[in-house]
Amino acid sequence: MTSPRALIIRDGDAERHVTTNADGAVSVDGGAAMVVRRAGRGLVRIDGARVGDAPTRTAWIAAVKDKRWVFLEGEVYELEVQPEGRRRRSAGQASSLAAPMPATVLRVKVCAGDVVRRGDTLVILEAMKMELPVRAPADATVTAVRCKQGDLVQPGVPLIEIA
C-alpha cells in the first residue's frame, strides 16, 4: 500500500488541493471523497465514496508530463498537475505546446507574432472523436506555428512556440 499523495490541480486560475490514496479514494479541497478506478488505458470510472452518492461517471484522460486533458460528460478540461510544494514555471519563459496524444489538427487559430492571453485557444485537435483545445498557459507572444489544418500530429512534437 502506498502512502497518500498530495497534488495541486490547476484549471485556468482555479487551484484545487487533491489528496489521493492507494485504494482509489480522492478528496478535493478536503471535501467528500470520490473513488477513482482505472477502467482501461486512458479511461477511469468515478464513484461516490459512500453508497447512495452520485452515480458512476466515466472520464477519458490524456496526459503529457504535467498536463491532463479530461473528457467528462461532454466537456474537455485542461488541467495542470503538480506535487504540492513544487514551484510553478515562471512566466516569461519560452515554451512549446504539443498534442497530448496522436491527433489531427482541425483548426489553427493563431499566427506567428500574435499576442495571446492565458486560456486563449491556439489550436483545436481531434482525437478519439473528441475536440481537444490547446490553450495558452500564460499571456505570451506566438513565436512560431509548426502545424497546419489537416496535419496528423504525435504527442510531444511542438505545435506552437510561445514566449
N, C-alpha and C positions, 0 to 999 in steps of 0.2 A: 504494500500500500504506500502511495506517495503522500507527501505532506501537502497541505493546502497551498495553492498558488494565488498570489495577488497580482492583478493586472489593471492597467488603465486602458479603457476603450474610449477613443475619440471619434465622434461623428460630427464633423464640422467644428463648431465652437463648443459643443456639449462634451463634457468629460464624465465618465462613469467609472466607479471603482468596483471591480469584479473580483470575487473570491471563488475559486474552484477547488474541488477535492476529488479524490480518486474514484469515488462512487458515482461521479457524474453530476453531483449537486452543484448548482451555480447560483450565487447570490449577487445581485446588482445593487450597489449603494446600501448594503445592509438590509435590503428588503427581503420579501418572501423568496424562498429558494425555488428553482426550477431544476428538473433533471434533464440533462442533455446527453443523448447517447448517439454514437455513430451508427449509421444505418447503411453504410456503403461509402465508397470513395466520394468525398465532397458532399455527402448527404447526412443530415442529422435529424433526429426526432426530439422534440421539446415537449416535456410533460410537466404539469404542476407537481410539486413535491409531495402533496397530500392527495388522498382520494377525494374526488369532488372538485378539485382545482380545474383550471382551464383545460379544454380538450387538447389532445395531442396535435401538434403542428409540425410540419415538415419544412426544413430550410435547406437550401443548396448553398454551399460555401466554396469560393475560390480564394486562394491565398498566394501571395508572393511576398516573401520576407515579412514585414510587419503590417502589410496591408491585407484587408479582407473585404471581399465583396460578398454580401449575404443577400440571397433572393428569398424573401419570405412574404407570403400572402400577396403576391403580385407587385411587390416593391423591391427595389435593389438598394441596399445600404452599403456605403463605402466606409469602412472603419479602419482605424489605425490602432494596433495593439502594442503595448509595451509593458514590460515588468515595472511594478511600482519602484520609484527611486531612480530609474534610468532617465537621463536627460533627453529631451526632445531636440532634434536637429535645429540649429539656429537658423533664423530667417536670413535671406540674402545669399545663401549658398546655391551654386548652380546644381541642378539635378535633372534627371531624365525620368520620364513617365513611361511605363511599359504595360503591356497587356498582362492580366492575371492568369490567363490560360490561352491556348490556341483559339484564335477568333478571326472574324472578318471585319474589316473597317467599313462601317456603314456611312459615317459622315465625319469629316474633319471640319471643325468649326473655327479654327484659328489659322493665322499665317505668321511666318517669322516677323518679328517686330511688334506684334500685337501685345498690348498691356492687358493682363488678366487679373481678376480678383480671386481671392481664395474661394473655392467652391464652384467657380465657373466651369462648365463642361467644355472640354477641349476637343475630345474625340468620342464618338459613340461606336462601340464594338458590338458584334453579335456573336454569341457563343451559346450552344445548347438551347437555342430558341429564346434566349434572353438578351435584352439590350443592356450593355454594361457601359455606363458613362465613365470616362477617365476625366477626373476633375483636377483643377489646380489646387495644390496643397497649401498655397500661400499666394499673396499678391506678388506678381512677378511679370517679367517680360519673356515672351516666347522667343528663343534664340534660334531654334531650328525645328522644322516639321519633317519627320523621317518616314511618313506613311501617306498613302492616298486612298481614296474611296475604292473599295474592292480588293485591297491588299489582304492576303492571308498572313497573319502575324503570329509569332510564337511568344510565349512568356519570357520575360526578362530582356527582350530586344527593345531598345529605346524607340518610342514613337514620337515623343515631343521632348525637346530640350528647353528648360526654363532657367532663368537666373533672376 
